[in-house]
Amino acid sequence: MNETFFFDTYALIEIIRGNQKYIKYSQVRAITTIFNISELNYILKKEHPKKVADEFTNKYKSCTIKVLWEDIISAMDLKTKHRNLSIPDAIGYTVAKRYNVKFLTGDEDFKDFDNVEFVKK
């Protein structure tokens, strides 16, 4: 599979947990932002020892891409319209659109958005 997907925090967590519905995405190119990686690290540290959480997080370091000033402004416009979105996911969705790649998530708040690859557990 030569496709690129934006992995939101939900997708990253499901991949780490071994969710079978996300296995096929291990063959794609993943991109994400430092904001999603921060959220991932926080979630993992609530569930695992620090060393384990940091090791999982470090695996995605090479997948992080630059967030532009314009991405932040657009993402916060989106968040004001859809208040349930997390800030990392609003930024990620905006970046995915800029890169013209699908936003991979199972987050119900994105179920009816365009440009989303919705995969629920």
Backbone hydrogen bonds in HBPLUS format (Angstrom, degrees):
<---DONOR---> <-ACCEPTOR-->    atom                        ^
c    i                          cat <-CA-CA->   ^        H-A-AA   ^      H-
h    n   atom  resd res      DA  || num        DHA   H-A  angle D-A-AA Bond
n    s   type  num  typ     dist DA aas  dist angle  dist       angle   num
A0029-ARG N   A0003-GLU O   2.88 MM  26  6.18 166.1  1.90 161.9 160.8     1
A0005-PHE N   A0029-ARG O   2.93 MM  24  6.37 155.5  1.99 168.5 176.4     2
A0031-ILE N   A0005-PHE O   2.96 MM  26  6.30 146.8  2.08 156.2 161.3     3
A0006-PHE N   A0102-LYS O   2.81 MM  96  6.06 174.5  1.81 164.9 166.8     4
A0104-LEU N   A0006-PHE O   2.74 MM  98  5.76 164.1  1.77 162.0 167.7     5
A0007-PHE N   A0031-ILE O   2.85 MM  24  6.09 155.1  1.92 163.4 171.9     6
A0008-ASP N   A0104-LEU O   3.24 MM  96  6.13 166.9  2.26 159.6 161.0     7
A0012-LEU N   A0008-ASP O   3.02 MM   4  6.34 163.7  2.05 157.6 162.4     8
A0013-ILE N   A0009-THR O   2.95 MM   4  6.16 164.3  1.98 156.4 159.8     9
A0014-GLU N   A0010-TYR O   3.00 MM   4  6.28 163.4  2.03 153.5 158.1    10
A0015-ILE N   A0011-ALA O   2.94 MM   4  6.13 157.0  2.00 153.8 159.8    11
A0016-ILE N   A0012-LEU O   3.00 MM   4  6.21 163.9  2.02 150.6 155.0    12
A0017-ARG N   A0013-ILE O   2.89 MM   4  6.11 151.9  1.97 149.1 157.5    13
A0019-ASN N   A0014-GLU O   2.96 MM   5  5.32 163.3  1.99 162.3 159.1    14
A0018-GLY N   A0015-ILE O   3.05 MM   3  5.11 151.6  2.13 101.1 110.1    15
A0022-TYR N   A0019-ASN O   2.97 MM   3  5.59 159.6  2.01 119.2 125.9    16
A0023-ILE N   A0020-GLN O   3.29 MM   3  5.27 164.6  2.32 103.4 108.0    17
A0025-TYR N   A0022-TYR O   3.03 MM   3  5.49 145.5  2.15 111.4 121.5    18
A0026-SER N   A0023-ILE O   2.95 MM   3  5.60 168.0  1.97 122.8 126.4    19
A0027-GLN N   A0024-LYS O   3.36 MM   3  5.94 165.9  2.38 110.5 114.5    20
A0028-VAL N   A0025-TYR O   3.38 MM   3  5.31 169.6  2.39 102.3 104.5    21
A0032-THR N   A0063-CYS O   3.06 MM  31  5.90 144.9  2.18 135.9 133.6    22
A0065-ILE N   A0032-THR O   2.86 MM  33  6.15 144.6  1.98 162.7 173.1    23
A0037-ILE N   A0033-THR O   3.06 MM   4  6.39 156.1  2.12 148.0 155.3    24
A0038-SER N   A0034-ILE O   2.88 MM   4  6.02 147.0  1.99 137.3 146.0    25
A0039-GLU N   A0035-PHE O   3.08 MM   4  6.34 159.7  2.12 144.1 148.8    26
A0040-LEU N   A0036-ASN O   2.85 MM   4  6.04 154.9  1.91 145.3 152.9    27
A0041-ASN N   A0037-ILE O   2.91 MM   4  6.11 164.7  1.93 149.7 152.9    28
A0042-TYR N   A0038-SER O   3.04 MM   4  6.29 159.2  2.09 148.3 153.9    29
A0043-ILE N   A0039-GLU O   2.99 MM   4  6.23 166.3  2.01 152.8 156.0    30
A0044-LEU N   A0040-LEU O   2.88 MM   4  6.09 169.1  1.89 159.0 162.3    31
A0045-LYS N   A0041-ASN O   2.92 MM   4  6.07 150.0  2.02 145.1 153.2    32
A0046-LYS N   A0043-ILE O   3.12 MM   3  5.32 141.1  2.28 101.1 112.2    33
A0047-GLU N   A0044-LEU O   3.01 MM   3  5.15 141.2  2.16 100.5 112.0    34
A0048-HIS N   A0044-LEU O   2.75 MM   4  5.75 141.7  1.89 157.3 168.6    35
A0053-ALA N   A0049-PRO O   3.02 MM   4  6.28 168.5  2.03 162.3 165.9    36
A0054-ASP N   A0050-LYS O   2.85 MM   4  6.02 163.3  1.88 157.9 162.5    37
A0055-GLU N   A0051-LYS O   2.97 MM   4  6.14 150.4  2.06 143.5 151.6    38
A0056-PHE N   A0052-VAL O   3.04 MM   4  6.33 165.6  2.06 156.3 158.7    39
A0057-THR N   A0053-ALA O   2.99 MM   4  6.16 163.7  2.02 148.1 153.3    40
A0058-ASN N   A0054-ASP O   2.87 MM   4  5.98 158.9  1.92 147.0 152.4    41
A0059-LYS N   A0056-PHE O   3.19 MM   3  5.43 138.9  2.37 102.1 113.0    42
A0060-TYR N   A0057-THR O   3.03 MM   3  5.74 158.2  2.08 119.6 125.7    43
A0061-LYS N   A0058-ASN O   3.22 MM   3  5.20 168.3  2.23 106.9 110.1    44
A0063-CYS N   A0060-TYR O   3.00 MM   3  5.26 151.6  2.09 108.4 117.5    45
A0064-THR N   A0061-LYS O   3.28 MM   3  5.72 165.7  2.30 113.3 117.5    46
A0071-ASP N   A0068-LEU O   2.95 MM   3  5.09 126.4  2.25  99.5 114.0    47
A0072-ILE N   A0068-LEU O   3.28 MM   4  6.75 151.0  2.37 151.5 158.1    48
A0072-ILE N   A0069-TRP O   3.10 MM   3  5.34 120.0  2.48 100.9 114.6    49
A0073-ILE N   A0069-TRP O   3.20 MM   4  6.60 163.2  2.23 154.2 157.9    50
A0074-SER N   A0070-GLU O   2.96 MM   4  6.12 170.0  1.97 150.9 153.9    51
A0075-ALA N   A0071-ASP O   2.81 MM   4  5.86 156.2  1.86 146.5 154.1    52
A0076-MET N   A0072-ILE O   2.96 MM   4  6.15 155.7  2.02 151.2 156.7    53
A0077-ASP N   A0073-ILE O   3.08 MM   4  6.36 143.5  2.21 142.6 152.8    54
A0078-LEU N   A0074-SER O   2.97 MM   4  6.29 155.8  2.03 147.5 153.9    55
A0079-LYS N   A0075-ALA O   2.84 MM   4  6.14 155.3  1.90 145.9 153.2    56
A0080-THR N   A0076-MET O   3.02 MM   4  6.15 147.2  2.13 138.2 145.5    57
A0081-LYS N   A0078-LEU O   3.06 MM   3  5.30 134.0  2.27 102.1 114.7    58
A0082-HIS N   A0078-LEU O   2.92 MM   4  6.15 142.4  2.06 146.7 158.7    59
A0085-LEU N   A0082-HIS O   3.13 MM   3  6.04 167.8  2.14 128.5 132.0    60
A0090-ALA N   A0086-SER O   2.90 MM   4  6.13 154.6  1.97 153.3 160.8    61
A0091-ILE N   A0087-ILE O   3.00 MM   4  6.17 164.1  2.03 156.5 160.2    62
A0092-GLY N   A0088-PRO O   2.84 MM   4  6.00 159.4  1.88 144.1 150.9    63
A0093-TYR N   A0089-ASP O   2.86 MM   4  5.93 162.5  1.89 146.8 150.8    64
A0094-THR N   A0090-ALA O   3.19 MM   4  6.31 158.6  2.24 141.1 146.7    65
A0095-VAL N   A0091-ILE O   2.91 MM   4  6.19 158.2  1.96 154.4 160.7    66
A0096-ALA N   A0092-GLY O   2.83 MM   4  6.04 160.1  1.87 153.4 159.0    67
A0097-LYS N   A0093-TYR O   3.08 MM   4  6.34 155.4  2.14 145.3 151.1    68
A0098-ARG N   A0094-THR O   3.08 MM   4  6.38 154.8  2.14 143.9 150.9    69
A0099-TYR N   A0095-VAL O   2.92 MM   4  6.22 153.9  1.99 153.7 160.7    70
A0100-ASN N   A0096-ALA O   2.90 MM   4  5.93 108.6  2.42 133.6 151.5    71
A0101-VAL N   A0096-ALA O   3.00 MM   5  5.29 169.1  2.01 148.1 151.2    72
A0100-ASN N   A0097-LYS O   3.04 MM   3  4.78 146.9  2.15  94.9 105.1    73
A0103-PHE N   A0115-ASN O   2.98 MM  12  6.25 163.7  2.01 145.0 149.4    74
A0117-GLU N   A0103-PHE O   2.93 MM  14  5.80 163.0  1.96 129.6 134.9    75
A0105-THR N   A0117-GLU O   3.13 MM  12  6.37 165.2  2.15 156.5 157.5    76
A0119-VAL N   A0105-THR O   2.76 MM  14  6.00 162.8  1.79 148.0 153.9    77
A0110-PHE N   A0107-ASP O   2.93 MM   3  5.80 166.9  1.95 129.0 133.2    78
A0111-LYS N   A0108-GLU O   3.10 MM   3  5.08 166.3  2.12 109.0 113.3    79
A0113-PHE N   A0110-PHE O   3.05 MM   3  5.25 170.1  2.06 118.2 120.9    80
